[in-house]
Amino acid sequence: MKINSNLSCPISTKKTDENIARTVAVFIFILTILGVYLNNQIIIGLLVLDFASRAFFQGAVSPLKILSKEVAKIAKFNKKTVDAAPKKFAALLGFIFTLLILASMLLHQTILVNSFALILLACAFLESALGFCLGCIIYTYAVLPFKK
């Protein structure tokens, strides 16, 4: 399914591996379900840190990215490069949503926890199962036009 084939970032030459991003999304999906179901602030806090490492840095210290690279090697995924800027923006959105989930947990706001988690889970599922990056769509149509 080539949903993201028209997404590009002409102001950035950095590339990332789509298959690694999709594998990261699988781990995000699993950890978000576990964190919310178990009401475990540590799991969600670790997701916040992981998203931060990918949103604000190159993701070199992201445990989920490191793990996903190893999974890609073992599973012998073919490398599929895509523009990195939309994925980095998507990581920023993930950072915001996991931060909102964590804050809502700390404030015992179950409805907000579940609402923010549902959005994050939907995005992680779309990315992992279909290769559809909602953050990339938002970046391409709502952010990129203002960067020109």
N, C-alpha and C positions, 0 to 999 in steps of 0.2 A: 504494500500500500504506500503510495508516494504522496502523502498529504502535504509534507513540508518541502516539496521539491522547488517551489518558487520562493522560498524564504532565503533572503541573503542579507549580508551586511557589507556593503561596499566600502565602509570606512575602517573595517578591520580585516586583516589578512590572517588572523589566527583561526585555526581549525581545531575541531575536536572529533572524537570518534562517536558516531551515533549509537553504535551497539553498546558501548560502555555507558553512555547516558541512559539507554533503555534498561540496562542491567542495574544501574544505580536506582532507577525508578522502581524496580521490583523490590529492592531492599527498603526503599522509602515506604512503599505500600505496606510491606510486612511489619516494619518497625512502627509505623503510625498506628496500625491496627493494634499491635501489642501494647504500645504506650497508652493509647486511649482506653482500651479494654481493661488493662491492669491499673489504669489511673496512675501510671508510673512517670513521674516528672523527670526522672533521670534519663529514661529513653528519649523523651521528647527534647530534653535539654541537649542530649548528644546529637539529635537531629538538627537542632538550632545551630550548634557548632559546626556540624558537617556542611550544612547549607552555607553558613558564613564563610567557611574555607573555600567553597567553590564560587560564591558570589563576589567576595572581596579580594580573593587571591587567585592563584591559578589552580587551586584544588590539589596541590602537591601533597598536602597533609590530610586530605579528606579520606577518612577510613573507608567510606563507602566507595569512593572512586578507586582507591588502592585495591580493595576487595574485588570490585567489578573488573579491574584490569586483569587480575589473577583468574577470575572466572572466564573472562574472554580468552585468555591463553589456553586454559584447560579445555574449554569447549571449542577451541579453534574457530572463534568467530572471525569472519572476514572483516577487515577494517573498512569502515564507511565514513569518510570525513564529511563534516558539515561545518558551516560557519559557527564559531564559538560564541560570538556576541549574543545572539538570541538565547542560547543555552545558559549563558552567564546571567542574563536578565531573568530567565525562568528560575534560576537558583536564588536570585534575590527575592522573587515572589515566594518561593518555598521558605526562605529564611523568615520573611514577614509572617507567613501563615503559621509556621511552627512556633515563632515567637508569640503570636496571638493565642495559639493553643496552650502554650506553657503558661502565659499570663492568666488565661481563663481557668486553667487548672488550679493555679495558686490562689485565685479568687473564688474557687468552688462554683464556677459558672458552667455547669454541665451542658446546658443548651448551646452556649457559645463554643465550648470545647468540641461538641459533636458537629456543630455547623462548620467551623473552620476545618476540622478534620475531614469532613465529608468532601469539601472543596479540594483539599490537598489529595485525598484518596482518589477522587475523580481524575485529577490532573496526572497523578502517578500512574493510574491504570491506563489512561489514554496514551501516555508516553511509552509505558512498558509493553502494552499489548498491541497498540496500533501504530506506534511511532508518531503520534500526534502530540505536538508540544504546544499547549495552549499559551504558555508564557512566550513562546517564539512567535505565535500569531499576534499576540498583544504587542510584542516588541516591534514586529515588522510594520504593523498598521497604526500603532499609537505612539511609539517612541521614535523609530527611525526617521519618519518624515520631519521631525523637529530637529534632528541632528544634522540635516543637510544644510 
